[in-house]
Amino acid sequence: MITVNGVKRTLEQPLSVTEYLEKNQYVPVQVAIELNDQILARELYGSTILKEGDVMEIAEAAGMKKWTEQKIN
């Protein structure tokens, strides 16, 4: 089980961050990802496999600037 934006989710199979985003109708280039309290570089989305216990926050483009500023400050 992983947590995404505060909601517990069960993965039926291992997925990369990119696969999870696409499966859930997100456009990977339009979101920022925080995985386990670390901002994940977009170029790592495809090679980062979600695992049991991961906590992921997805910020969409509309709120991304504010979210990113809060995480940096």
C-alpha positions in Angstrom: 0.0 0.0 0.0 1.2 3.5 -0.8 -0.3 6.9 0.2 -1.0 9.4 -2.6 -2.1 13.0 -1.6 -3.1 11.6 1.8 -5.2 8.7 0.5 -4.1 5.1 0.9 -3.8 3.2 -2.4 -3.2 -0.4 -3.1 -1.1 -1.2 -6.2 -2.0 -4.3 -8.1 1.4 -4.5 -9.6 4.7 -2.6 -9.4 4.5 0.7 -11.2 6.9 3.5 -12.0 5.9 7.0 -11.1 5.2 7.7 -14.8 3.0 4.6 -15.1 1.0 5.6 -12.0 0.5 9.1 -13.3 -0.7 7.9 -16.7 -2.9 5.3 -15.2 -4.6 8.0 -13.1 -5.0 10.5 -15.9 -2.2 12.8 -15.0 0.2 14.3 -17.6 3.7 13.7 -16.2 5.2 16.9 -17.6 2.4 18.9 -15.9 3.0 17.7 -12.4 5.6 17.9 -9.7 6.1 14.9 -7.4 7.3 14.7 -3.8 8.1 11.1 -2.9 8.9 10.4 0.7 9.5 14.0 1.6 11.9 14.6 -1.4 11.1 16.4 -4.6 11.6 13.9 -7.4 13.3 15.1 -10.6 11.0 14.7 -13.6 13.7 12.7 -15.4 13.5 10.0 -12.7 9.7 9.5 -12.9 10.1 6.6 -15.4 12.8 4.8 -13.5 11.4 5.2 -10.0 9.3 2.2 -8.9 6.7 2.8 -6.2 7.0 0.5 -3.3 5.2 -0.5 -0.2 5.0 2.3 2.3 5.8 5.1 -0.2 4.2 8.5 0.4 3.7 10.5 -2.8 2.3 14.0 -3.2 1.2 15.1 -6.7 1.0 18.9 -7.4 -0.6 19.8 -10.7 0.5 22.8 -12.8 -2.2 25.2 -11.5 -0.9 25.0 -7.9 2.7 23.9 -8.6 4.4 27.3 -8.1 2.9 27.8 -4.7 3.5 24.2 -3.6 7.2 24.3 -4.8 7.8 27.5 -3.0 6.4 26.1 0.2 8.6 23.0 0.0 11.8 25.1 -0.7 11.2 27.7 2.0 
